[in-house]
């Protein structure tokens, strides 16, 4: 067995070893079909079963109400940045956005191409090191929706409570924290997530959409970007990313075997508490970037005294088998992404490395 890396990549990210091994076993011959899942028709019974299973497992694990559609789409969450205003931002309405960092900004910029937009809360003045107070948000009278980015992968911040948007549909990009903890789906009009952090490999994007919002997309937008196209065709309008969907169904089975989303939240908190404690108890050698009340349990961002020291940390950690600890190029620093599939052992090894690095260079 080859030695597995301590994988802290921000995405594509660690997948459960058991899932990879199961996929390996079924790779050449899926359920006695004499071919791989990648080679078979998406109209056939075997793939249809995979498609249905991925949707029903997600429904069960995330406790999705019956009046929501689960769509399995292509194009990543970045395509949803445009699809949302195309589908919901009608003339005379405003798309409301909360600015929390790099990904929220990208969603907002894309929406500005299609109509009126407004930033209704922002933490930009604090370099996005916190989630702004959303309890007192005032939405525009004609708000079409309120968009939030549940977890900012780059800055390492995460909503602890979501805003109450009343009758205005709340839309959340949960790409980097879906299924890391239980969420009341009924509070949202739409949740979307690229798969490559917590759900599987890249290539498929999950959209959980309330049925009333999935019904009548404007007739003027491209067929593939209309939510009603995919809702009416059970995500089989065109050839789906079949291997990615199959991998998602295996990851969801794995999550169920681990005790579901509530058990996973506890596991994630155990993992991240280890690392945050190492940061907080380092006497200032390590400094957390996100304000404590906004800290993410998926992406942990921290700094050292100097950029030279941070580069040395990244270099020495790589030599010890750690992957992906460099911060995003746009903000620098260091980052450990501890998604669902990152084992506790990797986090323990990181904490040990951090202590040894501090001894050598502190």
C-alpha positions, 0 to 999 in steps of 0.5 A: 500500500503506497503511503497516503499524503496528508492532503489539506488541498482546498479543492479538488480535495481529499476523498475517503480512502474507502471510497477510492478503493471501492471505485477501484474495485468497480472501475473496469466492471461495474456490477457485472456489466462488463464495462465501466460506469464511464462507458455505459449509456446514461439512459440505461437502467444501471446509470439511472439507478446511480442518478436516483441513488445520489439524489435520494441519499442527499435528500436523506442525509441533508434532510431535504423537504419534498418540495425541493428538487435535487439537480446534478449539473455541470459547469461548477459553482462558477456557472451558477453565479451566472445562472442565478441572476439569469433565472431570477433577476427580472427587470425591476428587481434587485439581486442582494448580496452579502460580501464576505470574501473572494467567492462572494465577490465573484458571484456578485460581479457575475450578477452585475452583468445581468441587472440591478444588484446591491451589497447589503452587508460587507466585511471588506473593511476588515479584510474579510476576516469575519462574517458581517452581522446579518441580523440587521440586514435591510433588503431592497424593497424589490429584492429578487433574492439574497445571496450568501457564500456559506463558507469562504474557502480563501479567507477561512470564515463561515456563517454560524447563523444564516440571515432570515430573509423573510419572503425573499428567497435565500440562496447559498453557495455551500461549495466548501461546507455542504454536509459538514454540519446539519442545516435547515434546508427549508430556510433556503430557496436554493443551495448549490455546491461544486462537488470537489470539496465535500461531495466527490471529484470535480465535474458535478455541481449539486443544486437544491432548489425549491420547486416554485423557483424551478418552474418557469425560467425565462424563455430568453436564456439558454436551455442548459442554463434554465433550471426548469430544463434540468428539473423536468428531466431529472438531471438527464437532459443531456449526458451527465458527468456520470463518473462524478455522479457515481463517485458522489453516491459512493461518498454519500454512502460513506457519510451515511456509514459514518453516522450522517451529518450530525456525527460528521459535524462533531468529527469536523469540530474535533479535527479543527479544535486540535489545529485552532488550539495549536494556533491559539496556544502558540504564544503568537508564533501562529496567528489565526486570520479569521476572527474567532466567532467567524472561524470555519470548520473547513478552511483554517487560515493562519499567518506567521511572523514573516512571509519568509517563515511562511514559505519555509513552513510550506516547504518543510511541510511538503518534505514531510508529506503534507500537501496544500498548506500554502494559502491562496495566492491572492491572500498569502499565508497558510491554510489547512482545508479539513473537509469531511474526508480529511482524517483526524490522523492528518490533523494530529500529524499537522499539529505535531509538525506545527509544534516541531516547526515552532521549536526550530524557528520560534 
